[in-house]
Amino acid sequence: MKNMFRISAPDNHNLTRRKLLRSATLILALVTTSTRGLFARPQADDGGAAEEHLQQTLVRLARLLFPHGALPSGPYEDIAKALVSRAATDADFAESLQAGVAELDAGNPSPWSGRDEAGQLEAIRELEGGAFFRLMRTTTIEHLYRNNEVWQLLGYQGSSVEFGGYVDRGFDDIDWLPGTSAQQ
């Protein structure tokens, strides 16, 4: 009786068509996955243009959400850079950013950032309440109003806790209301 539990050694001398096809498929799969980066490099140039479009759209959107004429574009660009930086490490976040920008661009032959302000505001109103809109609003609030440069440009004196609170610093310095103690 033949031993059914005996492990037989592969026959290396008998190369069948099936073994040849299996080996060729395996080699082709390995070559394809290992050279994927080579084939993706020409598309990286298009990715740079897409990233530039994403960056410009995020800067413009942040400015329209919280417009301050006294602010230069630098703080708004910092917001866009923070979002793009996070997207570089989080694929799901990158997808949601790209989907949001695509949604802004949808329904018009020209990109959202190239439209007039009225058209841009209309597109923003359509997104209001959605996940992308909430993300942009929250991120813009966080980055814009935590920036010391923005505080100075807007006339905000900053935190008063380390100086004893507002009772000891700035409580009664209102000089722009009629009948206040500073004008009397």
C-alpha positions as CSV (number, residue, x, y, z in Angstrom):
1,M,0.0,0.0,0.0
2,K,1.2,3.4,-0.9
3,N,1.9,5.9,2.0
4,M,-0.6,8.7,1.6
5,F,1.1,10.9,4.1
6,R,4.4,10.9,2.4
7,I,5.4,14.3,1.1
8,S,6.8,14.0,-2.3
9,A,9.6,16.3,-3.5
10,P,8.7,18.4,-6.6
11,D,10.0,17.1,-9.8
12,N,12.3,19.8,-11.1
13,H,13.1,18.1,-14.3
14,N,9.6,17.8,-15.6
15,L,8.5,21.4,-16.7
16,T,5.0,21.3,-17.8
17,R,3.0,24.0,-19.6
18,R,1.0,24.7,-16.5
19,K,4.2,25.2,-14.4
20,L,5.6,27.5,-17.0
21,L,2.5,29.6,-17.2
22,R,2.3,29.8,-13.4
23,S,5.9,30.9,-13.2
24,A,5.6,33.4,-16.0
25,T,2.5,34.9,-14.3
26,L,4.3,35.2,-11.0
27,I,7.3,36.9,-12.6
28,L,5.0,39.3,-14.6
29,A,3.2,40.2,-11.4
30,L,6.4,40.9,-9.5
31,V,7.8,43.0,-12.3
32,T,4.6,45.0,-12.7
33,T,4.4,45.8,-9.0
34,S,8.1,46.6,-8.6
35,T,8.1,49.0,-11.6
36,R,4.8,50.7,-10.7
37,G,6.8,53.7,-9.5
38,L,8.5,54.0,-12.9
39,F,5.2,54.2,-14.7
40,A,3.7,56.6,-12.2
41,R,6.5,59.2,-12.6
42,P,5.2,60.8,-15.8
43,Q,1.9,61.3,-14.1
44,A,3.6,63.1,-11.1
45,D,3.8,66.2,-13.3
46,D,0.0,66.2,-13.7
47,G,-0.2,65.6,-9.9
48,G,1.7,68.8,-9.3
49,A,-0.8,70.8,-11.3
50,A,-3.6,69.1,-9.4
51,E,-1.9,69.9,-6.1
52,E,-1.5,73.5,-7.2
53,H,-5.2,73.7,-8.1
54,L,-6.1,72.2,-4.8
55,Q,-3.9,74.7,-2.9
56,Q,-5.3,77.7,-4.8
57,T,-8.8,76.6,-4.2
58,L,-8.3,76.0,-0.5
59,V,-6.7,79.4,-0.1
60,R,-9.5,81.2,-1.9
61,L,-12.2,79.2,0.0
62,A,-10.6,80.0,3.4
63,R,-10.5,83.7,2.5
64,L,-14.2,83.7,1.4
65,L,-15.3,81.9,4.5
66,F,-13.5,84.4,6.8
67,P,-12.8,87.5,4.8
68,H,-10.6,90.1,6.4
69,G,-9.4,92.9,4.2
70,A,-6.5,93.7,6.6
71,L,-5.0,90.3,6.2
72,P,-2.5,89.4,3.6
73,S,-2.7,86.1,1.8
74,G,0.0,84.5,4.0
75,P,-2.3,83.3,6.9
76,Y,-4.8,81.8,4.3
77,E,-1.9,80.1,2.5
78,D,-0.8,78.6,5.9
79,I,-4.3,77.1,6.2
80,A,-4.1,75.5,2.8
81,K,-0.5,74.2,3.5
82,A,-1.7,72.6,6.7
83,L,-4.5,70.8,4.9
84,V,-2.3,69.6,2.0
85,S,0.3,68.5,4.5
86,R,-2.2,66.4,6.4
87,A,-3.5,65.0,3.1
88,A,0.0,63.9,2.2
89,T,0.0,61.5,5.2
90,D,-3.7,60.5,5.3
91,A,-5.1,59.0,2.1
92,D,-8.7,59.2,3.3
93,F,-8.3,62.8,4.2
94,A,-6.7,63.5,0.8
95,E,-9.6,61.9,-0.9
96,S,-12.1,64.0,1.0
97,L,-10.2,67.2,0.1
98,Q,-10.1,66.3,-3.5
99,A,-13.8,65.3,-3.5
100,G,-14.7,68.7,-1.9
101,V,-12.7,70.6,-4.5
102,A,-14.2,68.5,-7.3
103,E,-17.7,69.3,-5.9
104,L,-16.9,73.0,-6.0
105,D,-15.6,72.7,-9.6
106,A,-18.7,70.7,-10.7
107,G,-21.5,72.1,-12.7
108,N,-19.4,74.7,-14.5
109,P,-16.9,74.4,-17.3
110,S,-14.4,76.6,-15.6
111,P,-12.8,75.7,-12.3
112,W,-14.3,77.2,-9.1
113,S,-11.2,79.4,-8.4
114,G,-11.6,81.0,-11.9
115,R,-15.2,82.1,-11.4
116,D,-16.3,85.5,-10.2
117,E,-17.0,86.0,-6.5
118,A,-20.7,85.7,-6.8
119,G,-20.3,82.3,-8.6
120,Q,-17.9,81.2,-5.9
121,L,-20.2,82.2,-3.1
122,E,-23.1,80.4,-4.8
123,A,-21.0,77.2,-5.0
124,I,-20.1,77.5,-1.3
125,R,-23.7,77.9,-0.3
126,E,-24.5,74.6,-2.1
127,L,-21.9,72.9,0.1
128,E,-22.9,74.5,3.3
129,G,-23.6,71.9,6.0
130,G,-21.7,69.2,4.2
131,A,-18.6,67.4,5.6
132,F,-16.1,69.4,3.4
133,F,-17.6,72.7,4.3
134,R,-17.5,71.8,8.0
135,L,-13.9,70.7,7.7
136,M,-12.9,74.0,6.0
137,R,-14.8,76.1,8.4
138,T,-13.3,74.4,11.5
139,T,-9.7,74.3,10.1
140,T,-9.9,78.0,9.0
141,I,-11.1,79.1,12.5
142,E,-8.4,77.1,14.2
143,H,-5.5,78.2,12.1
144,L,-6.6,81.8,11.4
145,Y,-7.5,82.9,14.9
146,R,-4.7,81.1,16.7
147,N,-2.1,83.0,14.6
148,N,-0.3,85.8,16.5
149,E,0.3,87.7,13.3
150,V,-3.4,87.7,12.6
151,W,-4.1,88.9,16.1
152,Q,-1.8,91.9,15.6
153,L,-3.3,92.7,12.2
154,L,-6.8,92.6,13.6
155,G,-6.0,94.6,16.7
156,Y,-6.5,91.7,19.2
157,Q,-4.2,92.1,22.2
158,G,-4.0,88.4,22.8
159,S,-4.5,86.4,25.9
160,S,-4.7,88.3,29.2
161,V,-4.5,85.3,31.6
162,E,-0.7,85.6,32.0
163,F,-1.2,89.4,32.7
164,G,-3.8,89.0,35.5
165,G,-7.0,88.9,33.3
166,Y,-9.0,91.6,31.6
167,V,-9.8,93.4,34.9
168,D,-6.1,94.4,35.2
169,R,-5.5,94.7,31.5
170,G,-7.9,96.2,29.0
171,F,-11.2,96.0,30.9
172,D,-11.9,99.8,30.7
173,D,-10.0,100.9,27.6
174,I,-13.1,101.1,25.4
175,D,-12.7,104.5,23.7
176,W,-14.8,104.0,20.7
177,L,-18.3,104.0,22.4
178,P,-19.9,107.3,23.2
179,G,-20.0,108.2,26.9
180,T,-17.3,105.8,28.0
181,S,-14.8,106.6,30.7
182,A,-11.9,107.0,28.3
183,Q,-13.7,109.9,26.6
184,Q,-15.1,111.6,29.7
